[in-house]
Amino acid sequence: MKKFRKINSIGYGTKVIGIGFVFLLIIPGIIRILSCFHSWSGYVPIMKGSFYLGVAILLLFGIWLGIELTQDRYINRYYEKHKNEKIPLGENHYECQACGNRLVTGEDESCRVCGIKFRSNEQKNRNE
């Protein structure tokens, strides 16, 4: 069975992780180096704020990614459970779940476009 993972499908993952690490490590590191050469009491609050902002960004992104993976897992399980079924559209019209052909009727045992054989009602009842 092929695993379906949609992580970073629109390219946001590396950007968010990069921004998180900039606020978490890079900015506090630069401020730390600057504080060695110039003494100013404002460096510490800026460094702490940047660090906490980086932690928040990475934490929220981790939660968001966890939700996405959970959704993908649920959708994949549903698809695998209902594989090779006709999707009812109404009035004896169906859609092939594999290829999206909407010219499937209730009497069809296989799809005319992709050729998959649809499961019968006995097979559906056995799997549930």
N, CA, C and O of each residue as an XYZ file, in Angstrom:
512
protein
N       0.840     -1.176      0.000
C       0.000      0.000      0.000
C       0.887      1.242      0.000
O       1.820      1.349      0.796
N       0.592      2.162     -0.883
C       1.374      3.389     -1.003
C       0.940      4.385      0.070
O      -0.253      4.637      0.243
N       1.903      4.946      0.783
C       1.607      5.942      1.809
C       1.412      7.296      1.142
O       2.195      7.691      0.278
N       0.380      7.993      1.542
C       0.070      9.305      0.993
C       0.499     10.359      1.988
O      -0.051     10.444      3.086
N       1.461     11.149      1.618
C       1.940     12.230      2.476
C       1.968     13.508      1.654
O       2.494     13.529      0.541
N       1.404     14.564      2.204
C       1.304     15.824      1.489
C       2.103     16.905      2.211
O       1.744     18.082      2.173
N       3.175     16.505      2.861
C       3.978     17.455      3.604
C       4.650     18.412      2.635
O       5.226     17.998      1.629
N       4.569     19.689      2.949
C       5.268     20.719      2.189
C       4.828     20.746      0.723
O       5.646     20.968     -0.170
N       3.534     20.521      0.481
C       3.052     20.462     -0.892
C       3.072     21.816     -1.586
O       3.117     21.868     -2.815
N       3.038     22.922     -0.829
C       3.078     24.241     -1.460
C       4.368     24.985     -1.139
O       4.473     26.179     -1.421
N       5.331     24.317     -0.566
C       6.648     24.895     -0.347
C       6.765     25.806      0.852
O       7.689     26.619      0.903
N       5.878     25.709      1.810
C       5.946     26.594      2.970
C       6.819     26.037      4.084
O       7.257     26.794      4.949
N       7.080     24.760      4.087
C       7.766     24.105      5.201
C       9.147     24.645      5.482
O       9.444     25.034      6.612
N       9.992     24.676      4.474
C      11.365     25.138      4.698
C      11.427     26.624      5.026
O      12.307     27.063      5.768
N      10.492     27.402      4.475
C      10.468     28.833      4.772
C      10.111     29.078      6.238
O      10.750     29.890      6.906
N       9.095     28.380      6.736
C       8.673     28.576      8.127
C       9.748     28.081      9.083
O      10.045     28.743     10.077
N      10.333     26.922      8.793
C      11.406     26.406      9.647
C      12.599     27.357      9.622
O      13.212     27.613     10.658
N      12.927     27.879      8.446
C      14.030     28.831      8.332
C      13.780     30.101      9.133
O      14.673     30.579      9.831
N      12.574     30.649      9.039
C      12.235     31.851      9.800
C      12.285     31.559     11.292
O      12.770     32.376     12.074
N      11.778     30.382     11.690
C      11.832     29.994     13.103
C      13.255     29.931     13.617
O      13.540     30.418     14.711
N      14.155     29.339     12.845
C      15.545     29.229     13.284
C      16.285     30.571     13.238
O      17.225     30.790     14.002
N      15.858     31.466     12.343
C      16.445     32.809     12.337
C      16.145     33.505     13.655
O      17.036     34.075     14.285
N      14.866     33.455     14.072
C      14.489     34.092     15.335
C      15.018     33.327     16.546
O      15.296     33.924     17.586
N      15.157     32.010     16.412
C      15.591     31.188     17.538
C      17.103     31.258     17.760
O      17.548     31.318     18.905
N      17.891     31.253     16.698
C      19.342     31.156     16.839
C      20.130     32.322     16.237
O      21.034     32.853     16.883
N      19.801     32.718     15.024
C      20.623     33.689     14.301
C      20.561     35.074     14.954
O      21.598     35.643     15.296
N      19.370     35.609     15.126
C      19.254     36.951     15.710
C      19.809     36.995     17.139
O      20.573     37.906     17.457
N      19.448     36.033     18.020
C      20.075     36.076     19.349
C      21.598     35.935     19.310
O      22.298     36.534     20.125
N      22.108     35.146     18.366
C      23.557     34.995     18.238
C      24.234     36.284     17.809
O      25.278     36.656     18.346
N      23.640     36.962     16.845
C      24.199     38.250     16.395
C      24.150     39.272     17.530
O      25.104     40.019     17.745
N      23.027     39.297     18.254
C      22.908     40.236     19.371
C      23.925     39.906     20.459
O      24.487     40.811     21.076
N      24.164     38.640     20.696
C      25.156     38.220     21.701
C      26.554     38.704     21.302
O      27.316     39.187     22.139
N      26.875     38.567     20.014
C      28.180     39.029     19.535
C      28.289     40.551     19.655
O      29.330     41.073     20.055
N      27.202     41.265     19.306
C      27.207     42.722     19.427
C      27.358     43.175     20.873
O      27.992     44.193     21.152
N      26.764     42.404     21.799
C      26.845     42.790     23.209
C      28.267     42.666     23.757
O      28.592     43.293     24.765
N      29.110     41.875     23.117
C      30.515     41.767     23.539
C      31.288     43.046     23.207
O      32.216     43.421     23.924
N      30.897     43.714     22.112
C      31.600     44.909     21.681
C      30.991     46.206     22.205
O      31.683     47.214     22.344
N      29.720     46.174     22.487
C      29.031     47.397     22.890
C      28.087     47.052     24.041
O      27.268     46.141     23.922
N      28.197     47.759     25.122
C      27.314     47.469     26.257
C      26.068     48.351     26.171
O      26.146     49.579     26.140
N      24.928     47.681     26.136
C      23.641     48.372     26.097
C      22.641     47.476     26.798
O      22.630     46.270     26.551
N      21.818     48.010     27.644
C      20.893     47.188     28.441
C      19.730     46.646     27.612
O      19.012     45.765     28.085
N      19.525     47.132     26.416
C      18.416     46.689     25.568
C      18.684     45.402     24.819
O      17.759     44.835     24.237
N      19.894     44.929     24.813
C      20.226     43.709     24.070
C      19.528     42.472     24.641
O      19.000     41.654     23.887
N      19.525     42.336     25.948
C      18.982     41.122     26.579
C      17.486     40.970     26.296
O      17.073     39.878     25.906
N      16.642     42.009     26.471
C      15.215     41.821     26.156
C      14.964     41.498     24.680
O      14.096     40.688     24.355
N      15.732     42.137     23.790
C      15.567     41.843     22.360
C      15.977     40.402     22.071
O      15.304     39.715     21.304
N      17.061     39.939     22.669
C      17.541     38.580     22.467
C      16.519     37.570     22.991
O      16.224     36.582     22.318
N      15.981     37.810     24.183
C      14.978     36.901     24.750
C      13.693     36.900     23.922
O      13.103     35.848     23.675
N      13.267     38.098     23.494
C      12.055     38.183     22.673
C      12.198     37.436     21.362
O      11.280     36.735     20.938
N      13.343     37.583     20.720
C      13.603     36.882     19.475
C      13.625     35.366     19.688
O      13.074     34.609     18.890
N      14.261     34.942     20.763
C      14.326     33.516     21.074
C      12.924     32.942     21.299
O      12.586     31.888     20.762
N      12.117     33.639     22.093
C      10.760     33.147     22.384
C       9.872     33.176     21.139
O       9.020     32.304     20.967
N      10.065     34.170     20.273
C       9.325     34.213     19.024
C       9.695     33.020     18.132
O       8.821     32.416     17.510
N      10.977     32.687     18.073
C      11.411     31.518     17.301
C      10.839     30.229     17.845
O      10.423     29.359     17.080
N      10.815     30.098     19.179
C      10.217     28.902     19.799
C       8.733     28.829     19.452
O       8.231     27.757     19.112
N       8.021     29.963     19.534
C       6.590     29.978     19.228
C       6.320     29.604     17.772
O       5.401     28.836     17.484
N       7.122     30.146     16.857
C       6.935     29.828     15.438
C       7.132     28.332     15.195
O       6.313     27.700     14.528
N       8.206     27.765     15.730
C       8.474     26.337     15.519
C       7.436     25.463     16.205
O       7.056     24.424     15.665
N       6.973     25.860     17.378
C       5.954     25.085     18.094
C       4.632     25.101     17.335
O       4.015     24.052     17.147
N       4.188     26.285     16.894
C       2.932     26.371     16.146
C       3.023     25.633     14.818
O       2.059     24.995     14.396
N       4.177     25.716     14.154
C       4.348     24.988     12.901
C       4.305     23.480     13.149
O       3.733     22.738     12.350
N       4.902     23.023     14.247
C       4.850     21.602     14.580
C       3.432     21.122     14.820
O       3.056     20.033     14.387
N       2.641     21.938     15.514
C       1.233     21.582     15.751
C       0.474     21.551     14.425
O      -0.308     20.636     14.165
N       0.715     22.562     13.595
C       0.055     22.635     12.295
C       0.416     21.426     11.431
O      -0.454     20.849     10.778
N       1.664     21.049     11.424
C       2.113     19.898     10.654
C       1.496     18.604     11.193
O       1.123     17.721     10.421
N       1.391     18.497     12.522
C       0.749     17.321     13.116
C      -0.709     17.204     12.714
O      -1.193     16.107     12.435
N      -1.417     18.336     12.683
C      -2.819     18.320     12.253
C      -2.927     17.898     10.795
O      -3.805     17.114     10.436
N      -2.034     18.415      9.955
C      -2.054     18.059      8.539
C      -1.797     16.563      8.340
O      -2.472     15.918      7.538
N      -0.827     16.015      9.064
C      -0.539     14.580      8.932
C      -1.704     13.729      9.401
O      -1.997     12.692      8.806
N      -2.380     14.163     10.477
C      -3.541     13.429     10.970
C      -4.664     13.450      9.942
O      -5.301     12.425      9.696
N      -4.910     14.607      9.344
C      -5.929     14.710      8.297
C      -5.582     13.821      7.109
O      -6.441     13.104      6.596
N      -4.337     13.866      6.675
C      -3.914     13.040      5.544
C      -4.080     11.554      5.837
O      -4.508     10.792      4.970
N      -3.746     11.145      7.043
C      -3.893      9.745      7.427
C      -5.363      9.338      7.396
O      -5.693      8.249      6.926
N      -6.256     10.208      7.896
C      -7.689      9.916      7.901
C      -8.226      9.809      6.480
O      -8.975      8.887      6.158
N      -7.835     10.765      5.626
C      -8.299     10.746      4.235
C      -7.779      9.508      3.513
O      -8.513      8.894      2.739
N      -6.531      9.133      3.753
C      -5.949      7.955      3.114
C      -6.658      6.675      3.562
O      -6.939      5.806      2.736
N      -6.949      6.552      4.856
C      -7.673      5.367      5.348
C      -9.065      5.285      4.739
O      -9.510      4.204      4.354
N      -9.757      6.417      4.649
C     -11.089      6.428      4.047
C     -11.014      6.008      2.585
O     -11.826      5.208      2.122
N     -10.033      6.552      1.857
C      -9.882      6.202      0.448
C      -9.586      4.709      0.288
O     -10.177      4.047     -0.564
N      -8.676      4.183      1.101
C      -8.329      2.759      0.997
C      -9.525      1.869      1.347
O      -9.699      0.804      0.754
N     -10.339      2.296      2.296
C     -11.507      1.512      2.689
C     -12.567      1.503      1.587
O     -13.273      0.509      1.419
N     -12.684      2.587      0.844
C     -13.704      2.709     -0.193
C     -13.116      2.635     -1.600
O     -13.683      3.177     -2.549
N     -11.992      1.968     -1.723
C     -11.319      1.832     -3.011
C     -12.199      1.019     -3.958
O     -12.892      0.091     -3.542
N     -12.158      1.376     -5.207
C     -12.906      0.684     -6.269
C     -14.413      0.727     -6.045
O     -15.116     -0.242     -6.334
N     -14.902      1.840     -5.535
C     -16.344      2.034     -5.388
C     -16.790      3.156     -6.306
O     -16.014      4.037     -6.674
N     -18.057      3.098     -6.663
C     -18.657      4.187     -7.421
C     -19.158      5.222     -6.421
O     -19.781      4.873     -5.418
N     -18.888      6.482     -6.693
C     -19.356      7.553     -5.828
C     -20.707      8.021     -6.371
O     -20.785      8.477     -7.512
N     -21.772      7.914     -5.569
C     -23.094      8.309     -6.069
C     -23.201      9.824     -6.277
O     -22.813     10.614     -5.417
N     -23.736     10.203     -7.436
C     -23.965     11.607     -7.756
C     -25.452     11.936     -7.775
O     -25.823     13.110     -7.749
N     -26.295     10.935     -7.821
C     -27.740     11.125     -7.849
C     -28.345     10.601     -9.134
O     -27.710     10.643    -10.188
N     -29.572     10.106     -9.050
C     -30.350      9.618    -10.193
C     -29.571      8.648    -11.074
O     -29.439      8.871    -12.277
N     -29.058      7.585    -10.488
C     -28.359      6.512    -11.201
C     -27.099      6.995    -11.928
O     -26.657      6.360    -12.886
N     -26.526      8.103    -11.483
C     -25.258      8.584    -12.023
C     -24.204      8.446    -10.936
O     -24.443      8.750     -9.768
N     -23.029      7.978    -11.353
C     -21.936      7.739    -10.411
C     -20.647      8.303    -10.977
O     -20.554      8.634    -12.159
N     -19.657      8.405    -10.106
C     -18.326      8.847    -10.516
C     -17.330      7.759    -10.121
O     -17.421      7.186     -9.035
N     -16.378      7.481    -11.013
C     -15.313      6.536    -10.710
C     -14.338      7.209     -9.746
O     -13.830      8.295    -10.026
N     -14.082      6.563     -8.619
C     -13.199      7.157     -7.622
C     -11.747      7.185     -8.082
O     -10.973      8.028     -7.630
N     -11.374      6.288     -8.962
C      -9.978      6.208     -9.397
C      -9.616      7.288    -10.419
O      -8.548      7.892    -10.319
N     -10.491      7.540    -11.402
C     -10.116      8.470    -12.471
C     -11.015      9.694    -12.572
O     -10.671     10.644    -13.276
N     -12.155      9.699    -11.893
C     -13.048     10.856    -11.925
C     -14.055     10.831    -13.061
O     -14.734     11.831    -13.295
N     -14.174      9.711    -13.778
C     -15.143      9.587    -14.859
C     -16.554      9.700    -14.275
O     -16.916      8.946    -13.371
N     -17.352     10.647    -14.793
C     -18.715     10.860    -14.291
C     -19.776     10.225    -15.184
O     -20.968     10.466    -14.996
N     -19.362      9.435    -16.132
C     -20.313      8.778    -17.025
C     -20.565      7.339    -16.612
O     -20.865      6.500    -17.461
N     -20.450      7.038    -15.333
C     -20.659      5.692    -14.808
C     -22.116      5.575    -14.393
O     -22.667      6.483    -13.770
N     -22.737      4.452    -14.740
C     -24.124      4.205    -14.340
C     -24.163      3.124    -13.270
O     -23.148      2.493    -12.975
N     -25.316      2.921    -12.703
C     -25.479      1.923    -11.651
C     -25.250      0.504    -12.136
O     -24.876     -0.362    -11.345
N     -25.464      0.251    -13.403
C     -25.298     -1.097    -13.948
C     -23.860     -1.431    -14.324
O     -23.528     -2.602    -14.507
N     -23.018     -0.438    -14.439
C     -21.631     -0.671    -14.842
C     -20.877     -1.457    -13.769
O     -20.962     -1.154    -12.579
N     -20.140     -2.471    -14.220
C     -19.319     -3.263    -13.299
C     -17.865     -2.816    -13.318
O     -17.095     -3.158    -12.420
N     -17.487     -2.051    -14.343
C     -16.128     -1.512    -14.429
C     -16.184     -0.144    -15.101
O     -17.159      0.202    -15.768
N     -15.130      0.612    -14.911
C     -15.040      1.954    -15.501
C     -14.595      1.828    -16.952
O     -13.668      1.080    -17.264
N     -15.261      2.563    -17.832
C     -14.910      2.527    -19.256
C     -13.623      3.282    -19.556
O     -12.992      3.041    -20.586
N     -13.222      4.197    -18.667
C     -12.032      5.008    -18.917
C     -10.775      4.322    -18.386
O      -9.824      4.091    -19.133
N     -10.775      3.992    -17.075
C      -9.551      3.435    -16.479
C      -9.587      1.912    -16.351
O      -8.542      1.290    -16.161
N     -10.761      1.306    -16.450
C     -10.857     -0.149    -16.465
C     -10.911     -0.842    -15.119
O     -10.909     -2.073    -15.085
N     -10.960     -0.113    -13.994
C     -11.031     -0.805    -12.707
C     -12.395     -1.455    -12.537
O     -13.404     -0.949    -13.029
N     -12.413     -2.572    -11.842
C     -13.679     -3.252    -11.568
C     -14.214     -2.736    -10.245
O     -13.497     -2.702     -9.245
N     -15.481     -2.333    -10.245
C     -16.107     -1.818     -9.039
C     -16.465     -2.965     -8.118
O     -16.818     -4.054     -8.570
N     -16.371     -2.711     -6.815
C     -16.726     -3.735     -5.838
C     -18.231     -3.927     -5.824
O     -19.000     -2.980     -5.988
N     -18.632     -5.174     -5.624
C     -20.073     -5.466     -5.527
C     -20.560     -5.176     -4.114
O     -19.749     -4.932     -3.221
N     -21.857     -5.200     -3.902
C     -22.429     -4.915     -2.584
C     -22.000     -5.954     -1.555
O     -21.827     -5.625     -0.382
N     -21.823     -7.227     -1.987
C     -21.379     -8.252     -1.043
C     -19.965     -7.963     -0.540
O     -19.673     -8.146      0.642
N     -19.092     -7.514     -1.436
C     -17.727     -7.181     -1.032
C     -17.705     -5.974     -0.106
O     -16.906     -5.925      0.828
N     -18.586     -4.990     -0.359
C     -18.670     -3.822      0.517
C     -19.109     -4.223      1.913
O     -18.529     -3.775      2.902
N     -20.127     -5.062      1.997
C     -20.646     -5.482      3.304
C     -19.642     -6.328      4.067
O     -19.585     -6.261      5.295
N     -18.852     -7.122      3.360
C     -17.845     -7.966      4.005
C     -16.744     -7.128      4.642
O     -16.249     -7.474      5.715
N     -16.352     -6.027      3.993
C     -15.258     -5.190      4.485
C     -15.677     -4.253      5.605
O     -14.816     -3.722      6.307
N     -16.956     -4.035      5.791
C     -17.404     -3.094      6.830
C     -17.574     -3.769      8.156
O     -17.945     -3.122      9.135
